Amino acid sequence: MIRPLIAGNWKMHKTIPEAVKLATRIRESAAACPDRDVAIAPSFTALRPTAEVLRGSNVRLCAQNVHPAPQGAFTGEVSAPMLADAGCQYVIVGHSERRTLFGETDELVRAKIQASLQSSLMPIFCVGESLAEREDGRTFDVLERQLKGGLNNFQAADIRHLVVAYEPVWAIGTGKTATPDQAQEVHVFIRRMMSRTFGTDLGDSLTILYGGSVNPKNIDILMACEDINGVLVGGASLEAESFGRIVGFQKL
């Protein structure tokens, strides 16, 4: 059995006091669910204060982005060693907003994954297709390209702590959610492709998250899918009550 992971991506929301307040409430709700892992990703400015709130709890700290270089003249960027020093254990890499708004390529995503792993951070590697790509029947082609590009030249031992998050771009922040059948179909594809590329041991143990308008109303049915091992939550992670309900999903 793969241990469920519920991750909240706060994006560009919450000041430090707001982040500390929300993290405190999430810590309380997560304590009632010791059979699953929980992670939250505040903004860079709130990482260290949030780490202090989470100390000794079963909630892990996640960063929203990372630069591939360990240091250097990269104004405005944050490196993997800095994130680890701030208390992070996870980092989101390749999110569709980074790809579409900031032009991140598969090659850059791969470099970020490598940098994260070298600093003992667990990458949450995001992949997903646009609405046009799904309507054109290119979902699996897009996912294959992103997976191959992001993991090119890695070996199974290198990525044993990697998490993959399937986030259909057309479902992020739109209120639309892939049906359980659609999500399960894609998760099966990802697991089989990873098994073919890196071996069945890695494929069978790979944590694959679903992301895209996850909310308290659809969490139970999504988590009932055999190959959905958790979720990456956006807007619904910004309120303690809604995220607490997601963390405490009911097993159907």
C-alpha positions in Angstrom: 0.0 0.0 0.0 1.2 3.5 -0.9 0.9 5.9 1.9 -1.5 8.8 0.8 0.0 12.3 0.5 -2.2 15.4 0.7 -0.3 18.5 -0.4 -1.5 22.1 -0.4 -0.1 24.7 -2.8 -0.8 28.1 -1.4 0.6 29.9 -4.5 1.0 33.7 -4.0 -1.3 33.9 -1.0 -0.9 34.5 2.8 1.4 36.9 4.6 3.6 35.5 7.4 1.0 36.0 10.2 -1.7 34.5 7.9 0.5 31.5 7.0 1.4 30.8 10.6 -2.3 30.9 11.6 -3.4 28.6 8.8 -0.5 26.2 9.4 -1.4 26.0 13.1 -4.9 24.9 12.3 -3.8 22.4 9.6 -1.3 20.9 12.1 -4.2 20.3 14.5 -6.5 18.6 11.9 -3.6 16.5 10.5 -2.8 15.1 13.9 -6.1 13.2 13.7 -4.9 11.4 10.5 -1.7 9.7 11.3 -2.1 7.2 8.5 -1.4 9.7 5.8 1.2 12.3 4.9 0.4 16.0 4.7 2.5 18.9 3.2 1.9 22.6 2.7 3.6 25.0 0.4 3.5 28.6 1.5 5.4 31.4 -0.2 9.1 31.8 0.2 8.8 34.6 2.8 6.7 32.4 5.1 8.8 29.2 4.8 10.9 29.5 8.0 8.1 30.8 10.3 5.8 28.0 9.0 8.6 25.4 9.6 8.7 26.5 13.3 4.9 25.9 13.5 5.1 22.5 12.0 8.1 21.3 14.1 7.3 17.9 15.7 4.1 17.4 13.7 3.1 15.1 10.9 2.8 18.0 8.4 5.8 18.6 6.1 7.0 21.8 4.6 7.0 22.2 0.8 8.4 24.9 -1.4 6.6 26.1 -4.6 9.7 26.4 -6.8 13.5 26.1 -6.9 16.4 27.2 -9.0 18.7 24.5 -10.4 22.0 26.2 -9.3 23.1 25.8 -5.7 24.2 29.5 -5.6 25.2 32.3 -7.9 24.3 35.6 -9.5 20.6 34.8 -10.0 18.7 37.7 -8.6 15.4 36.8 -7.1 15.9 33.0 -7.1 16.1 30.5 -4.3 18.3 27.4 -4.4 17.6 23.9 -3.1 20.2 24.1 -0.3 18.4 27.3 0.9 15.1 25.5 0.9 16.5 22.6 2.8 18.0 25.0 5.3 14.6 26.7 5.7 13.1 23.4 6.7 11.6 22.1 3.5 11.3 18.4 2.7 9.3 18.7 -0.6 9.4 21.1 -3.5 6.9 21.5 -6.4 8.6 21.3 -9.8 7.2 21.9 -13.3 3.8 23.2 -12.2 1.8 24.3 -15.3 1.8 27.9 -14.1 5.6 27.9 -14.1 5.5 26.3 -17.6 2.9 28.6 -19.2 3.5 31.9 -17.4 7.3 31.7 -17.0 8.3 29.6 -20.0 9.8 26.6 -18.1 11.0 23.9 -20.4 11.2 20.1 -19.8 15.0 20.6 -19.7 14.8 23.2 -17.0 12.3 21.1 -15.0 14.8 18.2 -15.2 17.6 20.4 -13.8 15.4 21.5 -11.0 14.5 17.9 -10.1 18.2 17.0 -10.1 19.1 20.0 -7.9 16.2 19.1 -5.5 17.3 15.5 -5.1 20.9 16.5 -4.5 19.7 18.5 -1.5 17.5 15.6 -0.2 14.3 17.4 -1.2 11.5 15.3 -2.6 10.3 16.8 -5.9 6.6 16.9 -6.6 7.0 16.7 -10.4 3.9 18.1 -12.1 2.7 17.0 -15.6 -0.5 17.6 -17.4 -2.2 18.6 -20.7 -4.1 21.6 -21.8 -7.7 21.5 -22.9 -6.8 21.8 -26.6 -4.3 18.9 -26.2 -7.0 16.8 -24.5 -9.6 17.6 -27.2 -7.1 16.7 -29.9 -6.4 13.3 -28.3 -2.8 14.2 -27.4 -3.0 13.7 -23.6 -0.8 10.7 -23.5 1.7 12.1 -26.0 2.1 15.3 -23.9 2.5 13.3 -20.7 5.1 11.0 -22.2 7.1 14.0 -23.5 7.0 15.7 -20.1 7.9 12.6 -18.2 10.7 11.6 -20.5 12.0 15.2 -20.7 11.9 15.8 -17.0 13.5 12.5 -16.1 16.0 12.1 -18.9 19.1 10.1 -17.9 17.9 9.4 -14.4 18.2 5.9 -13.0 15.6 4.3 -10.7 17.8 4.7 -7.7 18.1 8.4 -8.3 14.3 9.1 -8.2 13.1 6.7 -5.5 11.8 9.6 -3.5 10.1 11.4 -6.5 6.4 12.1 -6.5 4.5 12.7 -9.7 1.5 15.0 -9.8 -1.0 14.8 -12.7 -2.6 18.2 -13.1 -4.7 18.6 -16.2 -4.2 22.3 -17.0 -7.9 22.7 -18.0 -8.9 21.8 -14.4 -6.6 24.1 -12.4 -8.5 26.9 -10.8 -11.4 26.5 -13.2 -13.8 24.5 -11.0 -13.6 21.7 -13.6 -12.3 18.4 -12.4 -11.3 15.3 -14.3 -13.8 12.5 -13.7 -12.6 9.7 -11.6 -12.4 7.5 -14.7 -10.4 10.2 -16.6 -8.0 10.6 -13.7 -7.6 6.9 -13.1 -6.9 6.3 -16.7 -4.0 8.8 -16.8 -2.6 7.6 -13.5 -2.5 4.1 -14.8 -0.7 5.4 -17.9 1.9 7.2 -15.8 2.5 4.2 -13.5 2.9 1.8 -16.5 5.3 4.2 -18.3 7.4 4.7 -15.2 7.5 0.9 -14.7 8.6 0.4 -18.3 11.3 3.0 -18.0 12.6 2.5 -14.4 11.3 -1.0 -13.5 8.3 -2.4 -11.8 9.6 -1.9 -8.3 9.6 1.9 -8.8 6.4 1.9 -10.8 4.5 -0.1 -8.2 5.7 2.1 -5.3 5.4 5.5 -7.1 3.2 8.1 -5.4 1.0 9.7 -8.0 -1.1 12.7 -7.0 -4.1 14.2 -8.8 -4.5 18.0 -8.9 -7.1 20.2 -10.5 -10.0 21.8 -8.6 -9.8 19.2 -5.8 -12.3 20.2 -3.0 -14.1 18.7 0.0 -17.0 17.4 -2.3 -14.9 15.4 -4.7 -12.0 14.2 -2.5 -13.6 10.9 -1.4 -14.4 9.7 -4.9 -11.0 10.7 -6.2 -9.2 8.9 -3.4 -11.3 5.8 -4.1 -9.4 5.3 -7.4 -6.8 2.6 -7.2 -3.9 4.5 -8.7 -4.6 7.9 -7.1 -2.3 8.1 -4.1 -3.1 11.6 -3.0 -3.8 15.1 -4.2 -2.2 18.4 -4.9 -4.7 21.0 -3.7 -4.8 24.7 -4.8 -7.6 27.0 -3.7 -9.2 24.6 -1.2 -5.9 24.5 0.7 -6.2 28.2 1.7 -8.9 27.6 4.2 -8.4 25.4 7.3 -11.9 23.9 7.2 -11.8 22.8 3.6 -8.3 21.5 3.6 -8.9 19.8 6.9 -11.8 17.9 5.3 -9.5 16.9 2.3 -6.8 15.7 4.7 -9.5 13.7 6.5 -10.9 12.1 3.4 -13.1 9.1 3.9 -12.1 5.8 2.4 -14.9 4.4 0.3 
